[in-house]
Amino acid sequence: MHIAFFEIEPWEKRYFEKHLANHTLSFFSEPLRCENAKKAVNADAISVFIYSKLDAETLAQLPKVRTVTTRSTGMDHIDTDFCNNHKIRVFNVPTYGINTVAEHAFALILALSRRIPESIERTKKSDFSNEGLVGFELYGKTLGILGIGNIGVRVSEIAHGFGMNVLAFNRKPKDIQNITFAPLEQVLQKADIITIHLPLTPETHHLINKDNISLMKKGSFLINTARGPIVETEALVYALQNNLIGGAGVDVLEEEGIIKEERELLSSQFIDLISAKKMLLGHVLQDMPNVIITPHNAFHSKEALREINEITVKNLQ
């Protein structure tokens, strides 16, 4: 096949050149749009990311294309009706980074429960006293999981490995062994640690807010590796400043804007628009001693990135 790749980054190009060596490959850094569609006029297949616009006008200029692969979970940038009507197969990357995100959530939990950042900061100053660094065990504690999708299930498995009890909230309760489902208010009231693994939708926007954050157990912790706007920043700051909760570990912030795909953070298109460092600069949560902020890095492992490319290669094959 002749395969045209758009919105390609150098690390992706190297991978596809190695694993699709028997095909004719063309690489373009810019998104595929109507204006530049002629670059792929001879392609049998195209591979894009979310900034490309594969509407009917664009696809009509690609008469030989029979396969479209997007290196994303979402497909709303593709006119799938046009593709169905013209016998063009469309593939996506439905899941990736399940283990990666789940492990990062527990990295934040353990960093908070064992006072890791404070301990490191102290020893860097040649202070080896452990006064004021009392932590707590995860064994026997209750983990409240908001959202039981692929990542939420993996988080529950890790939690059971620590000997934790799992209480979960999901829009549609599921029959999963060792997971007890309950309404949101009950999960907030009973859990020692709340971890969020929900998509951002109109229903989940500010799911944790000024009205319900006070339901959380005093001294409990809030972990968010999902989407920033699920937690109302003002409510979180209020709860921390007034000792309603014990701390927070966040990989995402409400202020970072709408991000559809984590892979978007690695694209030159996105980096031109926003910098994670600028996003964090001066943030009110940054200077709180009981808060850990990571720069939307939970998805960012070599295994997760390789998984995106592996699935894309399988889709093309």
DAQUI-V782409 format. One record per helix or strand of 2 or more residues. SS is the DSSP state (2 for helix, 1 for strand). FROM is the first residue (numbers start at 1). TO is the last residue. If there is no record, write none. Layout:
ss:SS from:FROM to:TO
ss:SS from:FROM to:TO
This chain:
ss:1 from:2 to:6
ss:2 from:10 to:19
ss:1 from:24 to:28
ss:2 from:34 to:40
ss:1 from:45 to:48
ss:2 from:56 to:59
ss:1 from:67 to:70
ss:2 from:80 to:85
ss:1 from:89 to:91
ss:2 from:98 to:113
ss:2 from:116 to:124
ss:1 from:142 to:146
ss:2 from:150 to:161
ss:1 from:165 to:169
ss:1 from:180 to:181
ss:2 from:184 to:190
ss:1 from:193 to:196
ss:2 from:213 to:215
ss:1 from:221 to:224
ss:2 from:228 to:230
ss:2 from:233 to:241
ss:1 from:247 to:250
ss:2 from:254 to:256
ss:2 from:262 to:266
ss:2 from:268 to:271
ss:2 from:276 to:280
ss:1 from:291 to:293
ss:2 from:302 to:316
